[in-house]
Amino acid sequence: MANSIQAIRGMHDVLPEQTPRWQYAENIIRKVLNAYGYSEIRLPIVEKTELFKRSIGEVTDIVEKEMYTFEDRNGDSLSLRPEGTAGCVRACLEHGLLNGQSHRLWYYGPMYRHERPQKGRYRQFIQLGVETYGMAGPEIDAELILLMDRLWKQLGVREHVQLQLNSLGTLTERARYREHLVAYFSAHHEQLDDDSQRRLHTNPLRILDTKNAEMQPLINNAPELMAYLGEESVAHFKALTACLDDLGIAYQINHRLVRGLDYYSKTVFEWVTESLGSQGTVCAGGRYDSLVEQLGGKPNHAAGFAMGIERLLALMECQNDAPMTKRVDVYLIRVGEGAAQAGLRLAEQLRDALPELSVHVNMEGGSFKSQFKKADKSGASLALILGDDEVLNQHVSVKYLRDNQAQQTVPQTDVVQVIQEFLVSSAR
């Protein structure tokens, strides 16, 4: 296709044969969130660039390298959202939702980061975000983890993920730890790779998260943040792990887990997997108690997590039981001039009587034989046949495409009952 326009690199199409798996996961996500009492909030995909600089941090990879930033016609600097937490806090402050209230919120939609595309990681990616406000105790941290645990189970991928925990303490405690960490890495400056040397005096905690295997011995001997935490932070973390122990949620404490965003404090966690190669994190979050104040609000407690849906779907591909094709219950075959309009009328009657029924009406025409082939290919369980004789006699022929039952002809007034009885027997 010479001179054809293709999708932008890292921004992908989701084709009709792929959307059933998306819908399957999305439906389960909504049901689980509803079970825990979370409400949906819908946010714009474009925000002022300053919002992300103040929240994520100006020396993070996201702000320095990955954001899609541009000037609009008014000369304002705007960015496509690289994550959702900052925008959610902005919305809550702007609309007064945090004035002495607690909230459990979630959002779902596209985020944008200009990074190297790879399996499960795109420049436009879909993310589920869950945010809570006004709750200080470790119980809300535990609830977020329990919510994800239930979601993994209902999606059939629980055995593929493991929970990792750490505590980053308060901003003051982390600043004190940062001094010791910089001193340690400065003493081993020659062992740092170029990226780590760049981060040394801007964001040294991210060095702990390096994927450079040659640096792992140096990382393993670095000071641990837990040793610099105060009594309150330690107590919060111990209460969280005790809660998870009581609820039977297995976890691993990872002292090198720091997350890439500046606003985290106290609890941080990741759900990781070995089933997706090197891109092992499928869900991550924690507390960010200072962010509301950082963005101009009164001090408030906050915690949440985010999950990339493309990585979730890649994980679900490890299982073979999630639907891959759209369900069609009934395929309506029409042959003859009289059957054209009668078929549309019958299909609408079926949709009125059986709202959950998926009815596909053949619109392409063709012989009975060619339409039967299309009916079989659609995956439908039943084919309803309308020809001139059926229209004249006000009957419908019913052919069972997946069951060894004889084709029958019934009055049009009885077809709803026939389909209902078939659906009941098939569900047994």
N, C-alpha and C positions, 0 to 999 in steps of 0.2 A: 504493500500500500504506500506508494510514493507520496511524499508530502502530507501524510496523514498526521493529525494531531494526537498525541498520546498523553496519558496522565503524567503529572509532574512526578519526578523521582521521589519515592518514599510516600506517595499518596496513592492509595490503591482503591480499586472498585470492589464492592461485594456483590457478586453475581447471584442471580435468582436461585441457582442450585446450592449456594452457600448460606443464604439468608435464613433457612429453617433452623440451622444450628444457632445462629445469632438470636433468633426469636425464642428458641427453647431456653437458652441461657438467660435472656432478658426477663422472661416470664418467671423463672425461678428466683432470680435476683429480686424482683419486685415483691414476690410472695414472702421471701425471707425478711426483707426490710419492713414490710407491713407487719409481720409477726412480732417484730421488736418495737413497733410504734414509731418508725422513722417517717418523716414527711418529705416529699420532693420539693426542691427549689430549682428553678430554671434560671440560668445565668447567661449573660452575653459572652460571645467568644472573643470580643475585642475589649481591652481595658487600657487605661493610661499606663504607659511604660513605667512610670514612677511607682505604681502599685507593686510591681514585681521586684523592682530594685529595692524597695523598702522592706519587703517581706522575705523574699527568697535570699537576697544578699547580692551586692554588686560584684563580688569576687567569686561567685559560684559559676560553674560551667554553664548552667542554664542561661544566666543573664549575660555572661561574657561571650558565649559562643553560639547558643542554640536558639535564642528567641527570634521570631519573625517580627521585626520592628520597622515602622515606617512613619512618615509624617503625613497627616491628612491635609486637606486643603486649607485648614485654618492654621497650619504650622504646628499642631499638637503632635507630640510623639505618642504613638499608639502601638500596642503589641497584640498579636494573637496569643491567647492564653496558653502558656506552657504547662500549667497545672491549675487546679480549681480552688484550692484552699484560700488563697489571697482574695479571689473574687467573691467567695462566699462570705468571708469576714467583711469585706467592703459592703456587700449587699445588706448584711445584718446590721451594720452600723448605720448605713444610709437610711434604712427603714425602721430604725429603732427597735429591732428585735431583741437586743441584748440588755434592755433596761430592766434589770432585776428578774429576768426570765431565763429559764433553761430551754434548750432546744436540741432535738435530734433531727438532723437534716441529711438528705442525700441528693446528688445530682448525677447526670449521665450525659456524656456528649464528647465531641471532638476536642482534643488538645493538640498543640503544635510545637514541635522542637526540630530544629535543623541539625540532626545528627546522622551518623552513618546508618543507612537502612540495613536491617538484617532480619532474620526470621523472628517474627513476633514483635519487632520494633520498627515503627514507621515514623515518618515526619508528621503525618496526620494520624493520630491514633485515638481510639475511643476509650474513655476512662470512666469508671464508676468512682465517685467520691462520697465519703460518708463523714460528716462533721458533727460534733456535739459541743454545746456551750453551757457554761454555768454549773458544771459538776466537777468538784475538786478531787474526789476520792479515787482510789485505784479500782473501785468497782466498775466505773464506766470504762476504764481501760480494758478490764476483763470482759465486759459486755461486747465491746468491739471485737475482741478476739473470739468470743463465743459465737457471735454473729457469723464471722467468717468460717469458723469450724462447721457450723450448721450448713452454710452455703456450699462448702467443699463436699460435704456428705451428700447433699441433695443433687449436686452436679456429678457425683460419682467419681470424684478425683481425690478424695481425702488421703488415700494411700500414697499419692504422688507428692504431697507437700509436707513440709516440716516448719514448725514455728521457732523463730530465733528472737531472743529478747536482749535488751540492754537498757541501761539508764544513762542519760546524758547530764543528769543533775540540773541545777539552775544555771542561768547565764553567768552568774558570779563564780560558781564552782567550775564551770567549763573554762572561764577565762584564766583561773588559777592553774588548771590542768594544762591549758594551752601553753603557758609559759614553760612548764617543765617539758612538754612535748617538743616545743621549738628548740629548747636547749639540747635535748637528746638527739634530734635529727640533725641539728647543726654540728654536733660532734661527729656525726657520720655522714657529712655532706657529700663526700665522694661516692657513697654508695647509693645516693638518691638518683633516680632517673630524671630526665629533663622536666617532666610534668610535676614531679614531686618537689623539685627545686623551685619551680615557679610557685607552688602552693605553700611553701615553707613559711612565708611571712604574710600570706593572705588568708589561707584556709587550711592550716596544717592538719586538722582532724581528718580531712579527706585523704591524706596520705595513707591513713590506716585502711582505707577502702580500696587501695590500689590492686589492680589485677595482674601486676607484674610479678611473676613467680620468683624472679631473682631477688626481689626485695622482701620476700616473706620471712626469712630468718631475722632481718632487721625489724620488721613489723612485730614479729612474735616477742621480741625482747623489749619493745617500747613500753613505757609506763602505762598502766591501766587506769582509765578514768574513774573506775569504781573506788579506787583508793583516795580520791580527792573529793568525794561526795560528802555533804553534811548529813547530820542525823535525820532531818526530815526527808531528804531524797532517798536515803537508804531505807528508812521505814516504809516509804511509799512503795519502793520496789519489792521489799520483802512481803508487804501485804498483798501486792499483786501476785507474786509467785505462790504465796500460800493459798490465795483464792483459786488460782489455776490448778494447784495440786488437789484442792478439795473437789473441784469439778472434773477432775480426770483429764485435763488438757496437757498433753506432753509438750515440752519445750526444751530448747537448748539456750543457755546463756552465752552470748557471743560478745565478748568485751571489745571487739573491733567493729561492731556495728554502730555506725555514726550517722547514716543518712546524709543526703547531699544538700539539704536545705537548712539555712541558718536558723529558722524559727523553732526548731524542735527543742524540747526541754523534758527532763525526767524520762518517762517511758518512751522507748522506740522499739518497734518490732518489724519483722519481715517474715512473710511466708515464702519459703524457698523450695525449689524443686531441682532434682537431678535429671528430670525427664526432658528438659529443653536445651541441653547442652550448656554452654557457658552463660547464657542469659537466664540465671537461676531464680531471680526474684519475680514473683507473680502478684504480690500484694505487699504494701508497706505502709506504715503509719506510726502514730504515737501522739504524745502530748505537745501542745504548743501554747502554753499558758501566757506567754509574753506577747503573742502576735496581735491580739486585739488592741492592747495599749500601744504597741508599736505602730499601728495604723490609725491612731488617733482616738481610740475609745478608752473607756474606763477599764482598769484591770479586770480580767475575766479568765475563767478556766476554759480550756478547749482541748479537744482530742479528736482524732479521726484517722482515716486511712484512705488510700487510693489503690485501685486495681486496674491494670490495663486489660481490656477485654480481648484484644488480639492474642495476648499471651495466655489468657484463660482458655480461649478456643483452641489454641495450639496444644494446651495441656489436655483438653477434652478429646483431642484426636487420639490420645493414648487409649481411650475407651472406644468401643465400637457400638455402644447401645444408644447413643444420642441420635435423634433423627437427622438425616442428611438431605431428605427430599420433602417437599411440601406435601401435606396430606390432602388427597382428593378422595371424597367418599363416593360421589356419584358423577358419572360421565353421561351426558345427555346427547344421544345421537338423533339427528333430524335429517330425514330424506323426503323430499317432495315439497311442493309449494305450500300446501296446507300445513305442513309440519313446522315451517319456519316460525310463524307467529305463535302457533300453539305451543311450541317448545319453550319459547321465552316466557309465555304465560305460566306454563307448568313449573318452570324453574323458580319463578318468583313465588308461586304457591308453596313450593317445598321450603324455600328460605324463610317464608313467613311462619310456617308450621314448625320447622326444625331449625332454629337460628344457628345452632352449632354445626349444622351440616355444610360441608364444602361441595358445591355443585359446579361442575365445569360443563358449559354448553359448547358444543362444537360449532364454530362459526366459519370454518374453512370450507364446508361442504364436502362433496365426494360421495363415493358409493358406500353401501353398508360395510363392505369388506375393509375399505381404507379407514373408515371411522372406527371400526372395531379395533384395528391395529393401534390407532391413537388412544383409544380408551384403555387398552391393555398397557400401553407405554406410560400412561398418566399415573398408574398405580392405583386407580380407583377400584373399589370393591364391587360396585354395581354399575351396570350400564342400563340406562333407560332408553327405550327405542320408540321413536315416533316416526311412522311412515304414513302414507295416505290412508291405508286401511285403519290404522290405530286412531287417526284423527277422525275419520268418518264414524267409527264405532265408539269414540270417546274411551278408548282403552290405552294402556301402556304395556309394552313388553319389557320384562325385567330379566336381564341376563346376569348371572353370578360369575364374576370374573376370577375370583380367587377360591371359591368353594365348589365342590362337586355337587351342585344342585341343578336340576333341570330348569331351563328357561320357562317362564310362565307369562301369561298375559292376564292383566287385571284391569278392572275399571279405574279410570283416573281418580275417582273419588276414594279408592282404597289404597292408592299408592303410598300415601303417608304412613298408613298403618303397616304396610308391608315392609317399608324401610325401617320403621321403628322396631318391628319384631326382629328384623335381621340384625340391627345394631345391638339389641339386647342379647341375642344368641351369640353374637361374635365376641361380646365382652365377657362371656362366661369362661 
